[in-house]
Amino acid sequence: MKSHTTDTFTNPEDLCEKINRKLLAILNVKQKSRYRPVEINCSIRRILLGKERWVIFVGLQSGKPIELYIGQLANFYIPDYVKSGWIIKDVDSYNNDKFRYDFEFQDSYGYRVTHRGLSRGLHKATNKACILINSLLISDAPMEMIINVIPGLEFTGIRNKEALRKGIIQALTESDPEVSTQP
């Protein structure tokens, strides 16, 4: 305690919040208030973790990643040909008027198909990591810094954590036009 900065936390959410604040302070990233439109473009990336198929949703604003959501593909109806769509922020009248995020895509006939309640299909083991990554994205933290944080994220209950980390990095870098994807 004499040679290192220490702090205490009461639960995993408290720890995540403290880490988030400390990272932003260390990196001198100003917390910006960014307007999030009701509808934003979204790219999706499918990954394989062992035998399970997963999907990573990357919400885009002005062509740059600002949101990330991760879940098992079995929890969503998304045909294989769908590579993009929209994330819609909507008032959830069933949940005390809190916000709900829906995923929409265009089907092969040109109709928009809506998967309501994106969050109910997301995996709990990824929520804390997504909160941290999303706060860094919305704060305009440099993508290289965000990518450097990802290898240290813990995903309790996920068997192939390394494949998940690699998938997140690929989904973010492929969605960001300013990041070089060269090896």
Sequence and secondary structure as in RCSB ss.txt:
>XXXX:A:sequence
MKSHTTDTFTNPEDLCEKINRKLLAILNVKQKSRYRPVEINCSIRRILLGKERWVIFVGLQSGKPIELYIGQLAN
FYIPDYVKSGWIIKDVDSYNNDKFRYDFEFQDSYGYRVTHRGLSRGLHKATNKACILINSLLISDAPMEMIINVI
PGLEFTGIRNKEALRKGIIQALTESDPEVSTQP
>XXXX:A:secstr
  SS     SSHHHHHHHHHHHHHHHTT         SEEEEEEEEEEETTEEEEEEEEEETTEEEEEEEEEGGG
S   TT  EEEEEEEEETTTTTEEEEEEEEE TTS EEEE  GGGGB HHHHHHHHHHHHHHHTT  HHHHHHHG
GG   TT S HHHHHHHHHHHHHHH TTS    
